[in-house]
């Protein structure tokens, strides 16, 4: 279950909200109605960690491209062309 709480209320009732999180509830903190943070119980794996452990997703095989490499890709025609060429190179 997920609840929302404004910053002002969170300040006033911090202990109560922490108790709810300790009980397993996720709490979205809002500032003027806009979500700004989420509180979850410590020690609980993130959704990405859980999906990776279950085999639903995998981490990238290589590190992210540097800014210099991204500029080179853009100069060669754009990201979609780069992805297409990379896929074709892997098939070969």
PDB file of N, CA, C and O in Angstrom:
ATOM      1  N   UNK A   1       0.836  -1.170   0.000  1.00  0.00           N
ATOM      2  CA  UNK A   1       0.000   0.000   0.000  1.00  0.00           C
ATOM      3  C   UNK A   1       0.889   1.244   0.000  1.00  0.00           C
ATOM      4  O   UNK A   1       1.954   1.249   0.617  1.00  0.00           O
ATOM      5  N   UNK A   2       0.453   2.286  -0.686  1.00  0.00           N
ATOM      6  CA  UNK A   2       1.218   3.516  -0.769  1.00  0.00           C
ATOM      7  C   UNK A   2       0.343   4.689  -0.339  1.00  0.00           C
ATOM      8  O   UNK A   2      -0.820   4.796  -0.726  1.00  0.00           O
ATOM      9  N   UNK A   3       0.934   5.566   0.473  1.00  0.00           N
ATOM     10  CA  UNK A   3       0.238   6.764   0.933  1.00  0.00           C
ATOM     11  C   UNK A   3       1.017   7.992   0.510  1.00  0.00           C
ATOM     12  O   UNK A   3       2.195   7.907   0.165  1.00  0.00           O
ATOM     13  N   UNK A   4       0.348   9.136   0.540  1.00  0.00           N
ATOM     14  CA  UNK A   4       1.006  10.410   0.265  1.00  0.00           C
ATOM     15  C   UNK A   4       0.918  11.285   1.497  1.00  0.00           C
ATOM     16  O   UNK A   4      -0.068  11.248   2.234  1.00  0.00           O
ATOM     17  N   UNK A   5       1.973  12.082   1.717  1.00  0.00           N
ATOM     18  CA  UNK A   5       1.971  13.024   2.825  1.00  0.00           C
ATOM     19  C   UNK A   5       2.712  14.281   2.396  1.00  0.00           C
ATOM     20  O   UNK A   5       3.759  14.208   1.753  1.00  0.00           O
ATOM     21  N   UNK A   6       2.164  15.425   2.754  1.00  0.00           N
ATOM     22  CA  UNK A   6       2.825  16.688   2.474  1.00  0.00           C
ATOM     23  C   UNK A   6       3.985  16.912   3.436  1.00  0.00           C
ATOM     24  O   UNK A   6       4.025  16.334   4.522  1.00  0.00           O
ATOM     25  N   UNK A   7       4.915  17.743   3.031  1.00  0.00           N
ATOM     26  CA  UNK A   7       6.103  18.023   3.838  1.00  0.00           C
ATOM     27  C   UNK A   7       5.718  18.556   5.215  1.00  0.00           C
ATOM     28  O   UNK A   7       6.278  18.119   6.221  1.00  0.00           O
ATOM     29  N   UNK A   8       4.775  19.489   5.274  1.00  0.00           N
ATOM     30  CA  UNK A   8       4.390  20.084   6.560  1.00  0.00           C
ATOM     31  C   UNK A   8       3.828  19.029   7.506  1.00  0.00           C
ATOM     32  O   UNK A   8       4.205  18.990   8.678  1.00  0.00           O
ATOM     33  N   UNK A   9       2.938  18.179   7.017  1.00  0.00           N
ATOM     34  CA  UNK A   9       2.376  17.127   7.865  1.00  0.00           C
ATOM     35  C   UNK A   9       3.451  16.128   8.278  1.00  0.00           C
ATOM     36  O   UNK A   9       3.465  15.664   9.418  1.00  0.00           O
ATOM     37  N   UNK A  10       4.344  15.799   7.359  1.00  0.00           N
ATOM     38  CA  UNK A  10       5.428  14.872   7.674  1.00  0.00           C
ATOM     39  C   UNK A  10       6.275  15.410   8.828  1.00  0.00           C
ATOM     40  O   UNK A  10       6.659  14.654   9.721  1.00  0.00           O
ATOM     41  N   UNK A  11       6.564  16.701   8.811  1.00  0.00           N
ATOM     42  CA  UNK A  11       7.337  17.317   9.894  1.00  0.00           C
ATOM     43  C   UNK A  11       6.604  17.206  11.233  1.00  0.00           C
ATOM     44  O   UNK A  11       7.208  16.893  12.259  1.00  0.00           O
ATOM     45  N   UNK A  12       5.313  17.464  11.208  1.00  0.00           N
ATOM     46  CA  UNK A  12       4.528  17.428  12.446  1.00  0.00           C
ATOM     47  C   UNK A  12       4.381  16.014  13.000  1.00  0.00           C
ATOM     48  O   UNK A  12       4.405  15.806  14.213  1.00  0.00           O
ATOM     49  N   UNK A  13       4.230  15.052  12.103  1.00  0.00           N
ATOM     50  CA  UNK A  13       3.897  13.679  12.494  1.00  0.00           C
ATOM     51  C   UNK A  13       4.972  12.681  12.065  1.00  0.00           C
ATOM     52  O   UNK A  13       4.647  11.555  11.690  1.00  0.00           O
ATOM     53  N   UNK A  14       6.232  13.072  12.114  1.00  0.00           N
ATOM     54  CA  UNK A  14       7.304  12.222  11.587  1.00  0.00           C
ATOM     55  C   UNK A  14       7.309  10.828  12.205  1.00  0.00           C
ATOM     56  O   UNK A  14       7.412   9.834  11.486  1.00  0.00           O
ATOM     57  N   UNK A  15       7.202  10.745  13.506  1.00  0.00           N
ATOM     58  CA  UNK A  15       7.245   9.446  14.179  1.00  0.00           C
ATOM     59  C   UNK A  15       6.140   8.522  13.656  1.00  0.00           C
ATOM     60  O   UNK A  15       6.387   7.345  13.396  1.00  0.00           O
ATOM     61  N   UNK A  16       4.946   9.044  13.506  1.00  0.00           N
ATOM     62  CA  UNK A  16       3.823   8.225  13.011  1.00  0.00           C
ATOM     63  C   UNK A  16       4.082   7.719  11.602  1.00  0.00           C
ATOM     64  O   UNK A  16       3.798   6.562  11.295  1.00  0.00           O
ATOM     65  N   UNK A  17       4.624   8.586  10.735  1.00  0.00           N
ATOM     66  CA  UNK A  17       4.888   8.178   9.353  1.00  0.00           C
ATOM     67  C   UNK A  17       6.026   7.161   9.297  1.00  0.00           C
ATOM     68  O   UNK A  17       5.991   6.239   8.482  1.00  0.00           O
ATOM     69  N   UNK A  18       7.023   7.319  10.145  1.00  0.00           N
ATOM     70  CA  UNK A  18       8.110   6.331  10.183  1.00  0.00           C
ATOM     71  C   UNK A  18       7.578   4.984  10.649  1.00  0.00           C
ATOM     72  O   UNK A  18       7.989   3.946  10.129  1.00  0.00           O
ATOM     73  N   UNK A  19       6.686   4.982  11.604  1.00  0.00           N
ATOM     74  CA  UNK A  19       6.085   3.720  12.058  1.00  0.00           C
ATOM     75  C   UNK A  19       5.327   3.037  10.924  1.00  0.00           C
ATOM     76  O   UNK A  19       5.374   1.814  10.796  1.00  0.00           O
ATOM     77  N   UNK A  20       4.638   3.808  10.113  1.00  0.00           N
ATOM     78  CA  UNK A  20       3.916   3.231   8.975  1.00  0.00           C
ATOM     79  C   UNK A  20       4.882   2.610   7.970  1.00  0.00           C
ATOM     80  O   UNK A  20       4.625   1.534   7.430  1.00  0.00           O
ATOM     81  N   UNK A  21       6.000   3.302   7.724  1.00  0.00           N
ATOM     82  CA  UNK A  21       7.014   2.769   6.802  1.00  0.00           C
ATOM     83  C   UNK A  21       7.612   1.490   7.377  1.00  0.00           C
ATOM     84  O   UNK A  21       7.810   0.519   6.647  1.00  0.00           O
ATOM     85  N   UNK A  22       7.903   1.478   8.678  1.00  0.00           N
ATOM     86  CA  UNK A  22       8.451   0.280   9.309  1.00  0.00           C
ATOM     87  C   UNK A  22       7.496  -0.901   9.191  1.00  0.00           C
ATOM     88  O   UNK A  22       7.928  -2.053   9.153  1.00  0.00           O
ATOM     89  N   UNK A  23       6.199  -0.614   9.132  1.00  0.00           N
ATOM     90  CA  UNK A  23       5.199  -1.664   8.990  1.00  0.00           C
ATOM     91  C   UNK A  23       5.069  -2.154   7.548  1.00  0.00           C
ATOM     92  O   UNK A  23       4.286  -3.062   7.269  1.00  0.00           O
ATOM     93  N   UNK A  24       5.836  -1.554   6.631  1.00  0.00           N
ATOM     94  CA  UNK A  24       5.835  -2.016   5.249  1.00  0.00           C
ATOM     95  C   UNK A  24       5.155  -1.105   4.253  1.00  0.00           C
ATOM     96  O   UNK A  24       5.122  -1.410   3.061  1.00  0.00           O
ATOM     97  N   UNK A  25       4.618  -0.008   4.709  1.00  0.00           N
ATOM     98  CA  UNK A  25       3.931   0.919   3.804  1.00  0.00           C
ATOM     99  C   UNK A  25       4.943   1.819   3.095  1.00  0.00           C
ATOM    100  O   UNK A  25       5.936   2.230   3.695  1.00  0.00           O
ATOM    101  N   UNK A  26       4.697   2.118   1.843  1.00  0.00           N
ATOM    102  CA  UNK A  26       5.499   3.100   1.119  1.00  0.00           C
ATOM    103  C   UNK A  26       4.796   4.445   1.214  1.00  0.00           C
ATOM    104  O   UNK A  26       3.571   4.528   1.121  1.00  0.00           O
ATOM    105  N   UNK A  27       5.592   5.504   1.401  1.00  0.00           N
ATOM    106  CA  UNK A  27       5.029   6.830   1.566  1.00  0.00           C
ATOM    107  C   UNK A  27       5.667   7.775   0.554  1.00  0.00           C
ATOM    108  O   UNK A  27       6.890   7.904   0.496  1.00  0.00           O
ATOM    109  N   UNK A  28       4.831   8.433  -0.239  1.00  0.00           N
ATOM    110  CA  UNK A  28       5.307   9.431  -1.182  1.00  0.00           C
ATOM    111  C   UNK A  28       5.192  10.792  -0.507  1.00  0.00           C
ATOM    112  O   UNK A  28       4.117  11.167  -0.038  1.00  0.00           O
ATOM    113  N   UNK A  29       6.298  11.529  -0.456  1.00  0.00           N
ATOM    114  CA  UNK A  29       6.313  12.853   0.145  1.00  0.00           C
ATOM    115  C   UNK A  29       6.061  13.875  -0.953  1.00  0.00           C
ATOM    116  O   UNK A  29       6.708  13.853  -2.000  1.00  0.00           O
ATOM    117  N   UNK A  30       5.118  14.764  -0.701  1.00  0.00           N
ATOM    118  CA  UNK A  30       4.772  15.784  -1.693  1.00  0.00           C
ATOM    119  C   UNK A  30       5.109  17.172  -1.165  1.00  0.00           C
ATOM    120  O   UNK A  30       5.098  17.423   0.040  1.00  0.00           O
ATOM    121  N   UNK A  31       5.403  18.051  -2.088  1.00  0.00           N
ATOM    122  CA  UNK A  31       5.638  19.462  -1.777  1.00  0.00           C
ATOM    123  C   UNK A  31       4.716  20.260  -2.687  1.00  0.00           C
ATOM    124  O   UNK A  31       4.902  20.297  -3.903  1.00  0.00           O
ATOM    125  N   UNK A  32       3.730  20.890  -2.087  1.00  0.00           N
ATOM    126  CA  UNK A  32       2.702  21.626  -2.836  1.00  0.00           C
ATOM    127  C   UNK A  32       1.997  20.729  -3.850  1.00  0.00           C
ATOM    128  O   UNK A  32       1.699  21.138  -4.972  1.00  0.00           O
ATOM    129  N   UNK A  33       1.740  19.499  -3.422  1.00  0.00           N
ATOM    130  CA  UNK A  33       1.009  18.553  -4.252  1.00  0.00           C
ATOM    131  C   UNK A  33       1.837  17.787  -5.266  1.00  0.00           C
ATOM    132  O   UNK A  33       1.313  16.901  -5.942  1.00  0.00           O
ATOM    133  N   UNK A  34       3.121  18.108  -5.387  1.00  0.00           N
ATOM    134  CA  UNK A  34       3.989  17.408  -6.356  1.00  0.00           C
ATOM    135  C   UNK A  34       4.874  16.397  -5.631  1.00  0.00           C
ATOM    136  O   UNK A  34       5.516  16.751  -4.643  1.00  0.00           O
ATOM    137  N   UNK A  35       4.927  15.148  -6.096  1.00  0.00           N
ATOM    138  CA  UNK A  35       5.782  14.151  -5.462  1.00  0.00           C
ATOM    139  C   UNK A  35       7.260  14.554  -5.559  1.00  0.00           C
ATOM    140  O   UNK A  35       7.742  14.931  -6.627  1.00  0.00           O
ATOM    141  N   UNK A  36       7.966  14.469  -4.428  1.00  0.00           N
ATOM    142  CA  UNK A  36       9.382  14.836  -4.417  1.00  0.00           C
ATOM    143  C   UNK A  36      10.277  13.727  -3.880  1.00  0.00           C
ATOM    144  O   UNK A  36      11.478  13.726  -4.151  1.00  0.00           O
ATOM    145  N   UNK A  37       9.722  12.786  -3.128  1.00  0.00           N
ATOM    146  CA  UNK A  37      10.534  11.701  -2.563  1.00  0.00           C
ATOM    147  C   UNK A  37       9.619  10.551  -2.169  1.00  0.00           C
ATOM    148  O   UNK A  37       8.397  10.691  -2.106  1.00  0.00           O
ATOM    149  N   UNK A  38      10.253   9.404  -1.906  1.00  0.00           N
ATOM    150  CA  UNK A  38       9.498   8.232  -1.467  1.00  0.00           C
ATOM    151  C   UNK A  38      10.235   7.601  -0.302  1.00  0.00           C
ATOM    152  O   UNK A  38      11.451   7.414  -0.358  1.00  0.00           O
ATOM    153  N   UNK A  39       9.509   7.273   0.745  1.00  0.00           N
ATOM    154  CA  UNK A  39      10.078   6.571   1.892  1.00  0.00           C
ATOM    155  C   UNK A  39       9.719   5.098   1.790  1.00  0.00           C
ATOM    156  O   UNK A  39       8.556   4.746   1.597  1.00  0.00           O
ATOM    157  N   UNK A  40      10.724   4.239   1.920  1.00  0.00           N
ATOM    158  CA  UNK A  40      10.487   2.801   1.976  1.00  0.00           C
ATOM    159  C   UNK A  40      11.300   2.234   3.123  1.00  0.00           C
ATOM    160  O   UNK A  40      12.277   2.841   3.561  1.00  0.00           O
ATOM    161  N   UNK A  41      10.903   1.088   3.601  1.00  0.00           N
ATOM    162  CA  UNK A  41      11.590   0.440   4.706  1.00  0.00           C
ATOM    163  C   UNK A  41      13.018   0.097   4.302  1.00  0.00           C
ATOM    164  O   UNK A  41      13.251  -0.401   3.200  1.00  0.00           O
ATOM    165  N   UNK A  42      13.965   0.359   5.180  1.00  0.00           N
ATOM    166  CA  UNK A  42      15.371   0.048   4.925  1.00  0.00           C
ATOM    167  C   UNK A  42      15.538  -1.466   4.788  1.00  0.00           C
ATOM    168  O   UNK A  42      14.859  -2.240   5.463  1.00  0.00           O
ATOM    169  N   UNK A  43      16.440  -1.869   3.916  1.00  0.00           N
ATOM    170  CA  UNK A  43      16.721  -3.284   3.728  1.00  0.00           C
ATOM    171  C   UNK A  43      15.849  -3.964   2.696  1.00  0.00           C
ATOM    172  O   UNK A  43      16.075  -5.126   2.358  1.00  0.00           O
ATOM    173  N   UNK A  44      14.860  -3.259   2.194  1.00  0.00           N
ATOM    174  CA  UNK A  44      13.983  -3.817   1.169  1.00  0.00           C
ATOM    175  C   UNK A  44      14.615  -3.536  -0.187  1.00  0.00           C
ATOM    176  O   UNK A  44      14.924  -2.383  -0.487  1.00  0.00           O
ATOM    177  N   UNK A  45      14.815  -4.554  -1.010  1.00  0.00           N
ATOM    178  CA  UNK A  45      15.421  -4.292  -2.323  1.00  0.00           C
ATOM    179  C   UNK A  45      14.524  -3.411  -3.179  1.00  0.00           C
ATOM    180  O   UNK A  45      13.297  -3.479  -3.101  1.00  0.00           O
ATOM    181  N   UNK A  46      15.166  -2.579  -4.001  1.00  0.00           N
ATOM    182  CA  UNK A  46      14.400  -1.733  -4.911  1.00  0.00           C
ATOM    183  C   UNK A  46      13.714  -2.608  -5.953  1.00  0.00           C
ATOM    184  O   UNK A  46      14.028  -3.789  -6.103  1.00  0.00           O
ATOM    185  N   UNK A  47      12.777  -2.007  -6.664  1.00  0.00           N
ATOM    186  CA  UNK A  47      12.074  -2.760  -7.696  1.00  0.00           C
ATOM    187  C   UNK A  47      13.055  -3.257  -8.758  1.00  0.00           C
ATOM    188  O   UNK A  47      12.936  -4.390  -9.226  1.00  0.00           O
ATOM    189  N   UNK A  48      14.017  -2.425  -9.140  1.00  0.00           N
ATOM    190  CA  UNK A  48      15.004  -2.838 -10.137  1.00  0.00           C
ATOM    191  C   UNK A  48      15.831  -4.012  -9.626  1.00  0.00           C
ATOM    192  O   UNK A  48      16.079  -4.964 -10.366  1.00  0.00           O
ATOM    193  N   UNK A  49      16.256  -3.952  -8.380  1.00  0.00           N
ATOM    194  CA  UNK A  49      17.027  -5.064  -7.805  1.00  0.00           C
ATOM    195  C   UNK A  49      16.193  -6.345  -7.771  1.00  0.00           C
ATOM    196  O   UNK A  49      16.693  -7.426  -8.084  1.00  0.00           O
ATOM    197  N   UNK A  50      14.935  -6.219  -7.395  1.00  0.00           N
ATOM    198  CA  UNK A  50      14.050  -7.381  -7.325  1.00  0.00           C
ATOM    199  C   UNK A  50      13.823  -7.986  -8.713  1.00  0.00           C
ATOM    200  O   UNK A  50      13.895  -9.204  -8.879  1.00  0.00           O
ATOM    201  N   UNK A  51      13.547  -7.136  -9.714  1.00  0.00           N
ATOM    202  CA  UNK A  51      13.318  -7.638 -11.069  1.00  0.00           C
ATOM    203  C   UNK A  51      14.579  -8.273 -11.651  1.00  0.00           C
ATOM    204  O   UNK A  51      14.499  -9.262 -12.380  1.00  0.00           O
ATOM    205  N   UNK A  52      15.741  -7.706 -11.328  1.00  0.00           N
ATOM    206  CA  UNK A  52      17.006  -8.283 -11.792  1.00  0.00           C
ATOM    207  C   UNK A  52      17.216  -9.653 -11.157  1.00  0.00           C
ATOM    208  O   UNK A  52      17.583 -10.602 -11.849  1.00  0.00           O
ATOM    209  N   UNK A  53      16.989  -9.769  -9.854  1.00  0.00           N
ATOM    210  CA  UNK A  53      17.163 -11.043  -9.154  1.00  0.00           C
ATOM    211  C   UNK A  53      16.211 -12.111  -9.683  1.00  0.00           C
ATOM    212  O   UNK A  53      16.568 -13.288  -9.733  1.00  0.00           O
ATOM    213  N   UNK A  54      15.012 -11.713 -10.076  1.00  0.00           N
ATOM    214  CA  UNK A  54      14.023 -12.657 -10.605  1.00  0.00           C
ATOM    215  C   UNK A  54      14.253 -12.979 -12.076  1.00  0.00           C
ATOM    216  O   UNK A  54      13.577 -13.843 -12.636  1.00  0.00           O
ATOM    217  N   UNK A  55      15.204 -12.291 -12.707  1.00  0.00           N
ATOM    218  CA  UNK A  55      15.517 -12.571 -14.097  1.00  0.00           C
ATOM    219  C   UNK A  55      14.624 -11.879 -15.113  1.00  0.00           C
ATOM    220  O   UNK A  55      14.673 -12.209 -16.298  1.00  0.00           O
ATOM    221  N   UNK A  56      13.810 -10.928 -14.677  1.00  0.00           N
ATOM    222  CA  UNK A  56      12.912 -10.222 -15.599  1.00  0.00           C
ATOM    223  C   UNK A  56      13.637  -9.145 -16.396  1.00  0.00           C
ATOM    224  O   UNK A  56      13.266  -8.858 -17.534  1.00  0.00           O
ATOM    225  N   UNK A  57      14.663  -8.553 -15.806  1.00  0.00           N
ATOM    226  CA  UNK A  57      15.480  -7.552 -16.484  1.00  0.00           C
ATOM    227  C   UNK A  57      16.940  -7.874 -16.221  1.00  0.00           C
ATOM    228  O   UNK A  57      17.266  -8.650 -15.322  1.00  0.00           O
ATOM    229  N   UNK A  58      17.807  -7.276 -17.005  1.00  0.00           N
ATOM    230  CA  UNK A  58      19.240  -7.482 -16.787  1.00  0.00           C
ATOM    231  C   UNK A  58      19.959  -6.146 -16.872  1.00  0.00           C
ATOM    232  O   UNK A  58      19.493  -5.202 -17.509  1.00  0.00           O
ATOM    233  N   UNK A  59      21.091  -6.097 -16.221  1.00  0.00           N
ATOM    234  CA  UNK A  59      21.919  -4.898 -16.246  1.00  0.00           C
ATOM    235  C   UNK A  59      22.561  -4.777 -17.616  1.00  0.00           C
ATOM    236  O   UNK A  59      22.740  -5.788 -18.296  1.00  0.00           O
ATOM    237  N   UNK A  60      22.915  -3.567 -18.044  1.00  0.00           N
ATOM    238  CA  UNK A  60      23.580  -3.416 -19.336  1.00  0.00           C
ATOM    239  C   UNK A  60      24.912  -4.149 -19.355  1.00  0.00           C
ATOM    240  O   UNK A  60      25.597  -4.238 -18.336  1.00  0.00           O
ATOM    241  N   UNK A  61      25.274  -4.671 -20.516  1.00  0.00           N
ATOM    242  CA  UNK A  61      26.521  -5.412 -20.654  1.00  0.00           C
ATOM    243  C   UNK A  61      27.733  -4.492 -20.583  1.00  0.00           C
ATOM    244  O   UNK A  61      28.830  -4.928 -20.232  1.00  0.00           O
ATOM    245  N   UNK A  62      27.538  -3.239 -20.912  1.00  0.00           N
ATOM    246  CA  UNK A  62      28.645  -2.290 -20.870  1.00  0.00           C
ATOM    247  C   UNK A  62      28.210  -1.034 -20.137  1.00  0.00           C
ATOM    248  O   UNK A  62      27.019  -0.785 -19.949  1.00  0.00           O
ATOM    249  N   UNK A  63      29.187  -0.256 -19.731  1.00  0.00           N
ATOM    250  CA  UNK A  63      28.886   0.992 -19.040  1.00  0.00           C
ATOM    251  C   UNK A  63      28.228   1.974 -19.998  1.00  0.00           C
ATOM    252  O   UNK A  63      28.271   1.803 -21.216  1.00  0.00           O
ATOM    253  N   UNK A  64      27.621   3.000 -19.425  1.00  0.00           N
ATOM    254  CA  UNK A  64      27.006   4.045 -20.245  1.00  0.00           C
ATOM    255  C   UNK A  64      28.058   4.740 -21.096  1.00  0.00           C
ATOM    256  O   UNK A  64      29.241   4.773 -20.757  1.00  0.00           O
ATOM    257  N   UNK A  65      27.598   5.286 -22.195  1.00  0.00           N
ATOM    258  CA  UNK A  65      28.496   6.020 -23.071  1.00  0.00           C
ATOM    259  C   UNK A  65      28.874   7.353 -22.452  1.00  0.00           C
ATOM    260  O   UNK A  65      28.069   7.975 -21.758  1.00  0.00           O
ATOM    261  N   UNK A  66      30.091   7.787 -22.702  1.00  0.00           N
ATOM    262  CA  UNK A  66      30.530   9.082 -22.193  1.00  0.00           C
ATOM    263  C   UNK A  66      29.891  10.198 -23.024  1.00  0.00           C
ATOM    264  O   UNK A  66      29.348   9.953 -24.101  1.00  0.00           O
ATOM    265  N   UNK A  67      29.965  11.408 -22.511  1.00  0.00           N
ATOM    266  CA  UNK A  67      29.422  12.563 -23.234  1.00  0.00           C
ATOM    267  C   UNK A  67      30.113  12.721 -24.578  1.00  0.00           C
ATOM    268  O   UNK A  67      29.472  13.080 -25.566  1.00  0.00           O
ATOM    269  N   UNK A  68      31.401  12.459 -24.625  1.00  0.00           N
ATOM    270  CA  UNK A  68      32.145  12.570 -25.891  1.00  0.00           C
ATOM    271  C   UNK A  68      31.626  11.548 -26.907  1.00  0.00           C
ATOM    272  O   UNK A  68      31.455  11.874 -28.082  1.00  0.00           O
ATOM    273  N   UNK A  69      31.376  10.317 -26.459  1.00  0.00           N
ATOM    274  CA  UNK A  69      30.850   9.299 -27.368  1.00  0.00           C
ATOM    275  C   UNK A  69      29.447   9.665 -27.848  1.00  0.00           C
ATOM    276  O   UNK A  69      29.115   9.431 -29.010  1.00  0.00           O
ATOM    277  N   UNK A  70      28.623  10.234 -26.972  1.00  0.00           N
ATOM    278  CA  UNK A  70      27.284  10.640 -27.386  1.00  0.00           C
ATOM    279  C   UNK A  70      27.327  11.750 -28.431  1.00  0.00           C
ATOM    280  O   UNK A  70      26.540  11.743 -29.377  1.00  0.00           O
ATOM    281  N   UNK A  71      28.241  12.703 -28.266  1.00  0.00           N
ATOM    282  CA  UNK A  71      28.368  13.770 -29.272  1.00  0.00           C
ATOM    283  C   UNK A  71      28.791  13.188 -30.615  1.00  0.00           C
ATOM    284  O   UNK A  71      28.318  13.635 -31.660  1.00  0.00           O
ATOM    285  N   UNK A  72      29.684  12.189 -30.597  1.00  0.00           N
ATOM    286  CA  UNK A  72      30.134  11.548 -31.829  1.00  0.00           C
ATOM    287  C   UNK A  72      28.957  10.856 -32.510  1.00  0.00           C
ATOM    288  O   UNK A  72      28.825  10.920 -33.732  1.00  0.00           O
ATOM    289  N   UNK A  73      28.109  10.202 -31.736  1.00  0.00           N
ATOM    290  CA  UNK A  73      26.931   9.530 -32.290  1.00  0.00           C
ATOM    291  C   UNK A  73      25.998  10.544 -32.930  1.00  0.00           C
ATOM    292  O   UNK A  73      25.527  10.329 -34.047  1.00  0.00           O
ATOM    293  N   UNK A  74      25.726  11.640 -32.243  1.00  0.00           N
ATOM    294  CA  UNK A  74      24.845  12.672 -32.785  1.00  0.00           C
ATOM    295  C   UNK A  74      25.396  13.238 -34.077  1.00  0.00           C
ATOM    296  O   UNK A  74      24.636  13.534 -34.999  1.00  0.00           O
ATOM    297  N   UNK A  75      26.709  13.393 -34.154  1.00  0.00           N
ATOM    298  CA  UNK A  75      27.325  13.937 -35.360  1.00  0.00           C
ATOM    299  C   UNK A  75      27.203  12.966 -36.527  1.00  0.00           C
ATOM    300  O   UNK A  75      27.244  13.382 -37.685  1.00  0.00           O
ATOM    301  N   UNK A  76      27.053  11.681 -36.234  1.00  0.00           N
ATOM    302  CA  UNK A  76      26.976  10.676 -37.298  1.00  0.00           C
ATOM    303  C   UNK A  76      25.552  10.407 -37.758  1.00  0.00           C
ATOM    304  O   UNK A  76      25.345   9.558 -38.625  1.00  0.00           O
ATOM    305  N   UNK A  77      24.569  11.101 -37.208  1.00  0.00           N
ATOM    306  CA  UNK A  77      23.224  10.924 -37.728  1.00  0.00           C
ATOM    307  C   UNK A  77      22.157  10.671 -36.690  1.00  0.00           C
ATOM    308  O   UNK A  77      20.982  10.597 -37.048  1.00  0.00           O
ATOM    309  N   UNK A  78      22.497  10.536 -35.439  1.00  0.00           N
ATOM    310  CA  UNK A  78      21.472  10.381 -34.419  1.00  0.00           C
ATOM    311  C   UNK A  78      21.520   9.040 -33.729  1.00  0.00           C
ATOM    312  O   UNK A  78      22.171   8.099 -34.183  1.00  0.00           O
ATOM    313  N   UNK A  79      20.821   8.981 -32.633  1.00  0.00           N
ATOM    314  CA  UNK A  79      20.846   7.797 -31.782  1.00  0.00           C
ATOM    315  C   UNK A  79      20.166   6.605 -32.452  1.00  0.00           C
ATOM    316  O   UNK A  79      20.676   5.487 -32.374  1.00  0.00           O
ATOM    317  N   UNK A  80      19.028   6.822 -33.106  1.00  0.00           N
ATOM    318  CA  UNK A  80      18.319   5.680 -33.704  1.00  0.00           C
ATOM    319  C   UNK A  80      19.173   5.001 -34.768  1.00  0.00           C
ATOM    320  O   UNK A  80      19.174   3.774 -34.867  1.00  0.00           O
ATOM    321  N   UNK A  81      19.903   5.786 -35.568  1.00  0.00           N
ATOM    322  CA  UNK A  81      20.795   5.191 -36.564  1.00  0.00           C
ATOM    323  C   UNK A  81      21.924   4.423 -35.884  1.00  0.00           C
ATOM    324  O   UNK A  81      22.333   3.363 -36.358  1.00  0.00           O
ATOM    325  N   UNK A  82      22.426   4.956 -34.775  1.00  0.00           N
ATOM    326  CA  UNK A  82      23.490   4.284 -34.035  1.00  0.00           C
ATOM    327  C   UNK A  82      22.999   2.947 -33.488  1.00  0.00           C
ATOM    328  O   UNK A  82      23.695   1.938 -33.601  1.00  0.00           O
ATOM    329  N   UNK A  83      21.807   2.935 -32.897  1.00  0.00           N
ATOM    330  CA  UNK A  83      21.264   1.699 -32.330  1.00  0.00           C
ATOM    331  C   UNK A  83      21.067   0.670 -33.434  1.00  0.00           C
ATOM    332  O   UNK A  83      21.408  -0.500 -33.258  1.00  0.00           O
ATOM    333  N   UNK A  84      20.527   1.091 -34.560  1.00  0.00           N
ATOM    334  CA  UNK A  84      20.330   0.175 -35.689  1.00  0.00           C
ATOM    335  C   UNK A  84      21.653  -0.412 -36.149  1.00  0.00           C
ATOM    336  O   UNK A  84      21.751  -1.618 -36.376  1.00  0.00           O
ATOM    337  N   UNK A  85      22.673   0.427 -36.288  1.00  0.00           N
ATOM    338  CA  UNK A  85      23.974  -0.084 -36.736  1.00  0.00           C
ATOM    339  C   UNK A  85      24.593  -1.020 -35.714  1.00  0.00           C
ATOM    340  O   UNK A  85      25.235  -2.001 -36.090  1.00  0.00           O
ATOM    341  N   UNK A  86      24.415  -0.739 -34.430  1.00  0.00           N
ATOM    342  CA  UNK A  86      24.943  -1.625 -33.383  1.00  0.00           C
ATOM    343  C   UNK A  86      24.251  -2.986 -33.414  1.00  0.00           C
ATOM    344  O   UNK A  86      24.900  -4.020 -33.259  1.00  0.00           O
ATOM    345  N   UNK A  87      22.943  -2.982 -33.615  1.00  0.00           N
ATOM    346  CA  UNK A  87      22.199  -4.251 -33.698  1.00  0.00           C
ATOM    347  C   UNK A  87      22.666  -5.062 -34.901  1.00  0.00           C
ATOM    348  O   UNK A  87      22.869  -6.272 -34.801  1.00  0.00           O
ATOM    349  N   UNK A  88      22.833  -4.399 -36.027  1.00  0.00           N
ATOM    350  CA  UNK A  88      23.291  -5.097 -37.221  1.00  0.00           C
ATOM    351  C   UNK A  88      24.698  -5.647 -37.027  1.00  0.00           C
ATOM    352  O   UNK A  88      25.001  -6.747 -37.490  1.00  0.00           O
ATOM    353  N   UNK A  89      25.557  -4.899 -36.350  1.00  0.00           N
ATOM    354  CA  UNK A  89      26.929  -5.368 -36.110  1.00  0.00           C
ATOM    355  C   UNK A  89      26.937  -6.593 -35.202  1.00  0.00           C
ATOM    356  O   UNK A  89      27.767  -7.486 -35.375  1.00  0.00           O
ATOM    357  N   UNK A  90      26.027  -6.643 -34.241  1.00  0.00           N
ATOM    358  CA  UNK A  90      25.958  -7.796 -33.327  1.00  0.00           C
ATOM    359  C   UNK A  90      25.461  -9.036 -34.034  1.00  0.00           C
ATOM    360  O   UNK A  90      25.857 -10.149 -33.688  1.00  0.00           O
ATOM    361  N   UNK A  91      24.591  -8.859 -35.030  1.00  0.00           N
ATOM    362  CA  UNK A  91      24.062 -10.001 -35.782  1.00  0.00           C
ATOM    363  C   UNK A  91      25.102 -10.632 -36.691  1.00  0.00           C
ATOM    364  O   UNK A  91      25.060 -11.828 -36.979  1.00  0.00           O
ATOM    365  N   UNK A  92      26.039  -9.798 -37.138  1.00  0.00           N
ATOM    366  CA  UNK A  92      27.043 -10.267 -38.104  1.00  0.00           C
ATOM    367  C   UNK A  92      28.078 -11.146 -37.465  1.00  0.00           C
ATOM    368  O   UNK A  92      28.990 -11.619 -38.144  1.00  0.00           O
TER     369      UNK A  92
END
